[in-house]
Amino acid sequence: MITVQNLNKVYGTKSVLTDISLTFPTAGITSLIGPNGAGKSTLLMIIAKLLEPSSGHVSFNSRQISDIKTAEYAHRVATLRQSPGFNLRLTVEELISFGRFPYSRGHLTQDDKKIIEESIEFLDLQHLRNSYLDELSGGQRQMAFLAMTIAQKTDVLLLDEPLNNLDMRHAVQIMQALRRLCDEQGRTVLLVIHDINFAANYSDHIIALKNGTLKFNGTSEQVITETNLKSLYELDFEIIRSKHGCLCNYFNL
Amino acid sequence: MILRLSILFMVLCIASLTIGVQQLAWSDLLDGSKDAWLTLTASRIPRLIALILTGIGLSISGVILQHIVRNKFVEPATSGGLDAAKLGLLISLTMLPEANTSTKMIFAMLFCLAASLIFIAIINRIEFKNTVLIPVLGLMYGSVLSSIAEFYAYKNNILQSMQGWLLGDFSRVVQEHYELIYIILPVIILAYLYAHRFTVLGMGEEMSSSLGLGYASTAAIGLILVAITVSASVITVGTIPFVGLVIPNLVALKYGENLSRTLPIVALGGACLLILCDILGRLVIYPFEVPIGLTAGGVGGVMFLILILRGIK
């Protein structure tokens, strides 16, 4: 369980996060939403231990994360960021096997190999396993990185805009995979997401930030209302619910 | 592939032992001719060992730097490291003329390390990170360090001799004058043990931390290994550019960059390239020799240009 207390992050004179206190739910998908500059990614990076807060605390299972070593934290929390600068020429299988690095430090055991196999199968990447990353499409690359993060076998996965620049089919594939990860394996997924409809239809829980402050925090149904979204994005919304889910329309209103 | 490369390596080794001004016939060796054995043990074998260790060391240094900086065109010659080692050596020579080899080595190493750290600090401050811009910056930075060295040498009236002995040349390698190069051996072993971690470094700081790797300490180990290799090779044989650039790039094209798998190929490739350049240098104006700094610079420079023109991403 991850809890943040009175978290602040200041860059120079600009305050990016102001006094955030909340407890993230365990198991299931939690989406962090909000307009640009709301501080979503900053919050995620602080929880990932990749960024130091200016003040405040983050605790993981009642332990301060600042007291947990990087090597140990990698057994509990896996982080996937956007990686446009990633230019290592690795095959998909090699990349995924690096998900076992926190445990194996380079010497893969039978157990590691089994987990790598499972991750490849989980995302249906068998046909790509020997392809080099730089030969893949954006969507395939993102699937490969996700498989690596899954192979890390952590309870918690932190994903920073995993759907960015993906076509609809890949975006849906990734969200369905995350759904299965939570439902079948009981893992906790925390992601920053821009597309409100993906957030509304695939998350159990939604946390909304605006200008560095916590705006809404609740189940998907509680947060996704016309008035909430209007105050969050300063846009009119029409929410159309059907038996397949809901559609947040903000066009032509 | 590794088999074919090993065969090539063996052939080159035998050629390197046989070729030279002093005719060396295998039959003389079998007859137990003292002259022949002396040529072999005092000159040819030390030279070959120095070539192999330098070749492996420089190509491994290149690949480590490329993973730390995350740029495929970086190597000791394109990041200021080589020029800094030169400068350090020069300063130790003029300030402490009595200094022994290990003191010189420490000076060269510290300068090389400091220059690499400054180079990394510079490129971390650059917003616009174009792939080709970074080695260009490194070359400029290296030229500045090199001009400081030359100015210093000029003031101390050793400019000409400096240019002579700093150009990579294996003809000076004879028994009892090259043993420092063996320090590259432990570097190679450590590089193998750390191969997996260096690959993780190449994924960038955030991904390394997320995989539980101490980024700064691993990068520091990498830079120290590079500094040791570069300074030992500068002191023993002089500067040899581009080996660390050409071989890793060629290997990456074909075998990728998972170092725990490709490091043996990179190492063997570096040794082969250097032996080949050395044999070329010995044959071009036979019975005289062209220094390897020139042949490697020429061969490596052309290949560097081809790689840039082919547009490696």
Boltz contact constraints between the chains, C-beta under 6 A:
constraints:
  - contact:
      token1: [A, 50]
      token2: [B, 206]
      max_distance: 6.0
  - contact:
      token1: [A, 50]
      token2: [B, 209]
      max_distance: 6.0
  - contact:
      token1: [A, 70]
      token2: [B, 209]
      max_distance: 6.0
  - contact:
      token1: [A, 70]
      token2: [B, 212]
      max_distance: 6.0
  - contact:
      token1: [A, 71]
      token2: [B, 212]
      max_distance: 6.0
  - contact:
      token1: [A, 74]
      token2: [B, 211]
      max_distance: 6.0
  - contact:
      token1: [A, 74]
      token2: [B, 212]
      max_distance: 6.0
  - contact:
      token1: [A, 79]
      token2: [B, 210]
      max_distance: 6.0
  - contact:
      token1: [A, 81]
      token2: [B, 206]
      max_distance: 6.0
  - contact:
      token1: [A, 88]
      token2: [B, 202]
      max_distance: 6.0
  - contact:
      token1: [A, 88]
      token2: [B, 257]
      max_distance: 6.0
  - contact:
      token1: [A, 89]
      token2: [B, 252]
      max_distance: 6.0
  - contact:
      token1: [A, 89]
      token2: [B, 256]
      max_distance: 6.0
  - contact:
      token1: [A, 89]
      token2: [B, 257]
      max_distance: 6.0
  - contact:
      token1: [A, 90]
      token2: [B, 256]
      max_distance: 6.0
  - contact:
      token1: [A, 90]
      token2: [B, 258]
      max_distance: 6.0
  - contact:
      token1: [A, 94]
      token2: [B, 258]
      max_distance: 6.0
  - contact:
      token1: [A, 101]
      token2: [B, 200]
      max_distance: 6.0
  - contact:
      token1: [A, 101]
      token2: [B, 211]
      max_distance: 6.0
  - contact:
      token1: [A, 102]
      token2: [B, 211]
      max_distance: 6.0
  - contact:
      token1: [A, 102]
      token2: [B, 212]
      max_distance: 6.0
  - contact:
      token1: [A, 106]
      token2: [B, 196]
      max_distance: 6.0
